């Protein structure tokens, strides 16, 4: 869902402007929310993606470069990922574990953080 919405928002282009990328990422996140009804604190990929995209939007609005905005997004994603460790999963596959999910990093948020870290590394050159 994330990548389908991202791709649909970007369209058929050979280059992506930073603001368009941010809009595409936001559309991807909105697709995930529409599908799974995830919100902050549910211990899902939302906990990494939402702060990352918010950080990217803020950085771009402040006039930062795409590379700096992606670096800010990666940092925010990592903080969101790390914040899932003490949470009890309320949505997604981890929710099947109930209380046993506390004390473990959410795999979806870890994967989403890797995506933002990879984007930051690619844009850093």
N, C-alpha and C positions, 0 to 999 in steps of 0.2 A: 504494500500500500504506500509506504513512504516513497519508494523510488518511482512508482507509477505516477503519483501526484507531483513529485519533483520534476519528472520528465515532461509531464503534460503541461506544467506551468512554464518550463523553459522553452518548449517547442523545438522545432528543427533549426538549430543554430550551430555555427561552428565555433563561436566564442560567446562567453557568458560574462555579462557585466556583473560587478559585485552586488549591486542592488537586486538584480534579477536572480542571482544565486540565493541571496537571503530570502527573497520572496518564494522561490521554489522550495527551499528548506522549510519555510513556515507552512507552505501548502502540504508538504509531506507530513509534517507533524500534525496538522489539522486532520489529515486523512487517518492517521493512527488514532487520534482522539475520537473521531467519528466511528471508527470500527470497534475500538475496545473500550471507549469511555474512560480512558486513563486520565488521571490528574496528578498533580504534585503530591508526593508522599505515598503513592500506591506501590512503590518499589518496582517500577517498570522503566523501559527506555525513556519514557517521558521525563523522568527525573534528571537525566543527562541532557536530552535534546532541548527541552524548553529553555533552561538557563543558557545553553550554548547559543541558540538562535537569538535569544534576547540580547546576549552579549555582542553577537555579531551585528545586530541591528543598531545597538548603541554606538559601537565603534564606527560603523559606516556613517551614521548620522553625525558623529563628531568629526568626520572628514578623514578618518584613518584609512590606510591602504587596505586592499583586500587581504594581503598577507597579515597585517596587524589585526584585522578583524577576525580572521580565521584563527590566529593565535589566541586571541581573547576568547573565542568560542571554545577552543580546545581546553583552555584552562577552566572555563565555567563548566564544561561537560565533565571534566575530571572531578571537580568539586561536587557536582551533582551525583556522579557515580559513587564517590566515596561516602556521601551522605546516606546512601541506601543500605549500608552495612548494618546499621542498628535497627532498621525498619522491619516490620512484619509485612510481608507481601499481601496486598489486597486484590491485585489483579494479575492476570497472566499466569503462566505455568508455575511460577514460584509460589503463587497463592495456594497451590495444592499442598504445600508443606506447612502452611499455617505458621504457628509460633516457631517451628524449626527453621524458618527462613531468616529469622533474626541472627545477626552475627556473620552473615555471608553477603558478599557483594552481589547485586543483581546482575545477571549475565547480559540482559538486554541493555542496561545502562553502560556496562563495560564495552559491549560491541559498538554502541553509539559513540562512546568516547573515542574508540579506535578510529572510527570514521572521521571525526573532527580532528583528531591528531594527524591523521594521514592527509586531510585537506590542508591543514596548516603547514605540514612538511612540504607538500607539493607546491604551495604558493610561496613558501620561503625560498624556493629555488634550490 
